[in-house]
Amino acid sequence: MSKLTVEQKIQKAHVSLMNDPKYCLYSGIFMLGKTTVSDDVPTAGTDGINTVYGRKFMGGLSEEKVKAVVLHENLHKAFRHMFLWKPLFDDNPQLANLACDYVINLMIYDSDTEGKTVKLPDNCCFDEQYRGMDAGTVFRLLKQKQKVKGKGKGNGKGNGSGEDEEEGGEGFDDHDWESTEDLSEDEKQAIARDVDQALRQGAILAGKLSGNIPREITEAMEPIIDWRVVLHDFVTSICVDKDNSTWRRPNRRWVDQGIYMPSSIGEAVGRCVIAIDMSGSIGMEELGQFLGEFIAICKHVQPEAIDLLYWDTEVCQHESYERNEYDNIMSSTKPKGGGGTDPACIPKYLEEHKINPEFVVVLTDGYVGSWGTWKHPVFWGITTKNMNAECGTSIYVGA
């Protein structure tokens, strides 16, 4: 029998994994995008939808390791790492790559601890201390360790600088984060739907073959509650409650004439606060989407004013906007802060500056020491999955 080409080895790996009860779940994911082999790619890589494999690298691997690399790239696709964790890449490319790889490689190892079907390549990112964590949590821990060691940012690739080895190995593949910048929101949503559909079809096949579905994939397929709807309901419910008692706040248009009439919703709602976490883990795209949605809601309910706070371990920036200035917020705001996350500083600041809002909306990654003590209704938009505040209303803010 002649020796298989790299293209044939990859094709064989696809077929083998698709027919294995452990991995048939990813059958639809394998079919998404293009799969190519290149002489110019040192190892392997993905842009979140397409995969490319280095001819020399893959040609030197055993069948078990080839399947592990194929599975590795497709798990990046299944979890939409290049899209969901782009803010991590913008912060520190190297640590973002490593964080995603640690999560995936633990899953691959757990699927076949003896390495009979899939076996991780040598010196790849693998560390038991990150078990059960998502890429965002691993990234945070890696960043904390980097600060302690006083090392600078990397170049986005496992480069054998020493840091990778100390943390448990190198990232053996390339992650094309930049390509996602050229995609429109509609294109990103279309990819998300394709990935979700592929996983659901794979789950049906896995059920027929009595295959197990990893917890991480089950969570990825959970129905996503639109945080925009929840935020809108939170704000408007408070405004409606205010409207039910607006006789205590007469309509200012008629007071000068000695006529007392109830206020409308817009006139009844006082100041509101939006407080945005600037500790470094929230990207400008997330910030802009969340703030933009909040402003749109405020244009509808018309609060008296908006106090915009940027915070980390303290409030670093306070901007106030009156009702007729809401259209200027996105163009005039100047985010400020960085380092540490302590939302308890927000209610403390409000009390010290005698700000008594109708409600407070907070955007944060959720990695906090204390959620603080609040006197006002508070809504938490949290950019980390499966995390809830100890008080108020919490919702995951994702793609």
Helices and strands as residue ranges (DSSP letters): H 6-18, G 24-26, H 27-31, E 35-38, E 44-46, E 51-54, H 55-59, H 63-78, H 81-84, H 86-91, H 93-111, G 128-130, H 135-149, H 163-166, E 174-175, G 178-182, H 185-208, H 215-220, H 227-243, G 246-248, H 252-255, H 265-268, E 271-277, H 284-301, E 305-311, E 315-322, G 323-328, H 329-332, H 345-352, E 360-364, E 378-382, E 393-396
